[in-house]
Amino acid sequence: MSLHGKVALITGGAKNLGAEIAKELAPLGADLALHYNSAKSKDEAAKLDKLLKETAPQCKVRFYQADLTTEAAVDTLFAAVAKDFGKVDIVVNTVGKVLKKPIAEISEAEYDDMFAVNSKSAFFILKAGAKHVEDGGKLITIVTALLAAFTGLYTAYAGSKEPVEHFTRGVANELQGRLVSVNAVAPGPMDTPFFYPQESDEAVAFHKSQGMGGRLTQVQDIAPIIRFLCTEGGWITGQTLFANGGYTTR
């Protein structure tokens, strides 16, 4: 199914899962508005830009840098994309931050930071998406397989992702009349630099042992699911899709 003429905004789209999603959507003809958070990702953005120009020269690609933990920043991003591309058809939010600590050791500042990145930004990205996305569009947020886990140490991380399930269901209901599908996707621990700083070697081995094939989730496992939700899977809405090799289940 072609995405020719469609505009996809991917937050966190310069590296890791976001970049893999961009590489999935580009061959289908989608124009890409790719966001990244900090200047540290500028080199990855340049590499991805070069790759997309070589592999999908028909696609228009623009990059945007912003911290999306305020409504003003989110609105500024959407306004810039609308100005550059004329519209938004697909929004995929991959922004996230992990923290692994016992609750007794989590500071108020850390709590505020986790909810700003994982919950507040998702809320305002969905709000802006609801206002700007074209009829028949797609809104997708990446959450975590830990939403179905009985475990400690990830209380702030999973807890700050949990509200996104409720946001997803509510927005899906609100936008049904416009044929806009709204979903969350819950990967298992992913084999990216985002994962390892929090984990010991023993914890990594344990996480691997819980997934099918004794491995972590790969970005290549998740990006095709996003592509499906943007194409033939458009009838799916209001759901959290657990894609984690059996790491957790409901």
ZINOR-V162107 format. One record per backbone hydrogen bond with DSSP energy under -1.0 kcal/mol. NH is the residue of the N-H (numbers start at 1). CO is the residue of the C=O. Records with the same first field share a line. If there is no record, write none. Layout:
# ZINOR-V162107
NH = CO  CO
This chain:
# ZINOR-V162107
3 = 28
6 = 3
8 = 31
9 = 90
10 = 33
11 = 92
13 = 35
19 = 15
20 = 16
21 = 17
22 = 18
23 = 19
24 = 20
25 = 21
26 = 22
29 = 26
30 = 25
31 = 6
32 = 60
33 = 8
34 = 62
35 = 10
36 = 64
41 = 38
42 = 39
45 = 41
46 = 42
47 = 43
48 = 44
49 = 45
50 = 46
51 = 47
52 = 48
53 = 49
54 = 50
55 = 51
56 = 52
59 = 56
62 = 32
64 = 34
66 = 36
74 = 70
75 = 71
76 = 72
77 = 73
78 = 74
79 = 75
80 = 76
81 = 77
82 = 78
83 = 79
84 = 80
85 = 81
86 = 82
89 = 7
90 = 7
91 = 138
92 = 9
93 = 140
94 = 11
101 = 153
105 = 102
106 = 103
111 = 107
112 = 108
113 = 109
114 = 110
115 = 111
116 = 112
117 = 113
118 = 114
119 = 115
120 = 115
121 = 116
123 = 119
124 = 120
125 = 121
126 = 122
127 = 123
128 = 124
129 = 125
130 = 126
131 = 127
132 = 128
133 = 129
134 = 88
136 = 178
137 = 134
138 = 89
139 = 181
140 = 91
141 = 183
142 = 93
143 = 185
145 = 187
147 = 144
148 = 145
149 = 146
158 = 154
159 = 155
160 = 156
162 = 158
164 = 161
165 = 162
167 = 163
168 = 164
169 = 165
170 = 166
171 = 167
172 = 168
173 = 169
174 = 170
175 = 171
178 = 175
179 = 176
180 = 175
181 = 137
183 = 139
184 = 239
185 = 141
186 = 241
191 = 217
192 = 190
195 = 192
198 = 195
199 = 196
204 = 200
205 = 201
206 = 202
207 = 203
208 = 204
209 = 205
211 = 208
212 = 245
214 = 211
217 = 189
221 = 218
223 = 219
226 = 222
227 = 223
228 = 224
229 = 225
230 = 226
231 = 228
233 = 228
234 = 231
236 = 233
238 = 182
241 = 184
243 = 186
247 = 244
